[in-house]
């Protein structure tokens, strides 16, 4: 699998991420070589391209509960849980100690 650029994935639809997930699952089922983390990284909402790594890992390991907890989530827009919640249909519990961040996140997810 070729390395994806942040710009291309940032505009990816839910469907694109589903297809990418299916490609990872197919490769694993066929016992093909799996790409290293630096080739699956992409950023939609995460700070450092964790969105791609999480998609990759959950594609291979499964995600039966589809629940996520994030501590120090800030305003909820730039955190590891956001893409899972927004584009992958997960339920999340986000924590932050700053009341302004909490208000910002509530507005964002409303």
N, C-alpha and C positions, 0 to 999 in steps of 0.2 A: 504494500500500500504506500502510495506516495505521501510525502509530508504535506499537510494542509497548512495554508497560511491563516493567520488570525483574521485578516480582512475577509477572506472568502467564507470562513465558518461563522463569523460574526453576523452575517446576514442569512445564515442557513435556517431553513424552516424546520418545523418539527419533523416533517417527512424526510428531510435530508438526514437528520440525526437517526431516525428509525432505519433508514437504508444503510447508514454507516454501521449501526449496531448489528444489523442482520449480516453484513459483510464480515464483521469480526466473528460472529457466531458460526457462520459458514466455514470460515478459515479454521477455526478451532475444531469443528466437527470433522473436517477433512484431514486433521492432524498436519495442516500446513504450517509453515513457519509463521510465528506471530511477530508483529512489529514491535520494536522497542518503544518505550514511553516517549522518547523524543520525536517519534514519528506519528504519534497519535494525539499529541498536545494540540489543543485549540482553546481559544478564549471567547466566550459569549458573555458571561457575567462574572467569571472568576477573576482574581487578581493576576494569576500567573499561569494561565493555560491549563488549570486543573479540570476544566469542563471536559476536555477531550480525554484526559486520563480517567476520570470517573466514568464517562460513557463507555470507554474501553473495558475497564474493570468490571462494571456491572453487566456488560454484554457477555462477558466470559463467565462470571460467577453467578449471575442471576440477581434478582432483587424482588423476592416474594412479598415483602411488606411495603415497599415503596414509601418508606418513612425516613425522614432525615432530621437531625438536630444539629444546629450550628450555634456555637457559643462565640460571642464577639462578632456578631453578624453585621455590625455597622447599621447602615440604612437599608440593608437587604438587597441592594442593587448590585453590589460587587462582593459576592461571597460564593463559596462552593456550592451552597444549597440552591441558589437562585435558578440555575439552568434546570436542575432536577425538578424543581417545583413548577416553573413556568413552561418548559418545553417537554418534560418527560412525565408529567402527571403525578408527581410525588406530593405527599403531604409533609409539611415541615413545621418545626418549632424552632424559631430563631430567637436568640437571646442577645441583648446588648445592655450595657450599663448606662448608656447616655440617653436621656429622655428625648432629646432632639432626634437621635437616630431611630428610636422606637416610633416616634410620630411619623417620620419620613417613611419608614418601612410599612407602617399601617396604611398610609396613603398609597404607596406604590402597589401593594398587594390587594387593595380593595377592589 
